[in-house]
């Protein structure tokens, strides 16, 4: 990773995560508006069907590949990260949000 791409100090950046503002439920996602980009970080992502949402299937290691990061950066609406393992989504959120991407969320897993 290139440290020059990180833009914000850690305290300010982490406030959203500490407050839980970066977590979105399936119910809230359905009413999140237009231009939703659902980023499936693995094939087992249990995301709800959302009419009109764009889907990007990308392994965590491929998020910063040319086409993937362009799609994420150019998306006008919320970008929602989904993985069967919440820690994968959380790590992806940390890296993407630290590079300046906003309206970035982690899809909350439904309680079993």
N, C-alpha and C positions, 0 to 999 in steps of 0.2 A: 504494500500500500504506500502511496505517496502522501507523506504528512502535509504537503502543501494543499491538498484538496479539502482538508478539514477547516471549517469556517468559524465555529462558535466555541466559546469557552464551555467547559464541561458542566458547570453548575447550571447555567442557563439552559443548556441543551437537555440536561437530565430532568428538569422540572416537569416536563410533560409526562415523562415516564413515571416519576414518583407519584404524581397526582392521578395516574391511570387514564389520562386523557388520550393516550395513544391506543387504547383498547376499544374495539367496536364489536358489538354483538350482532348476530345474524339479523335480529329484528331491526336494529338501528341501521344496519347496512342497507336493508331493503328500502329505507326511506332517506338514504344519504344524498340523493340527488342524481344528477346526470354525470356522464363521463367517468363512471367508476372503472378503475382498472384493478382487476383481481389478479394478484401475482401468486401463482401456485408454485410453491417451493419444493413440492414433492407430489407424486401421483396420488397419494392417499389423503390429500387435503380434503376435508369435509366441509366445503363451502356450499352455501345455498345457491339455488338458481336465481340469478338476478337478471331480469329482462334488460337488454341493452348494455350490460356490462361487458367490457373487453376483458379477455383472458390472456395472461402471459404466463406460460409454463417455463420456468427457469430454475435450474439448480442454484443453490445459494452461491456457489463459486462462479456462476456465470452472470450474476446480476450486473456486473460492471462491463460486460462485453458490449461492443458498440451498439448493436440494435436494441438490446435489452435496456440499457441505461437511457438511450434516446427515447424509447417508449415511455419509460417511467418519468423522465424529466419533462416530456412534452404533454403528458396527460393533464388536462385542465381540472379534473375532479379529484376525488379521493383515490389514493393508491392503498390497496388493502393486501397485506401479506398473509398468506395462509400456509400452514404446515401442520402435519400430524403431531409434530413435536413443537410445543410453544417456545422452547428455548431457541430453536432455529429461527422462527419468526422474530423473536426478540433481538437476536444478534443481527439479523438483516436490518431490522428497524434502526438499531443503533448506528450501524455503518451508513445507511442511506440518509437518515436524518442528520447525521453529523456533517454530511456533505452539502447540506442546504435544502434538501427535498422536504417540502411541507405537505400538509394534508395526507400524511402517511400514518397508517393504522395497522394494528395487529388484529386479526380476526379471533375473537374470543371463542374458545372451545366450549361447546355446550356441556353442562355437567352430566355425567353419566348416571 
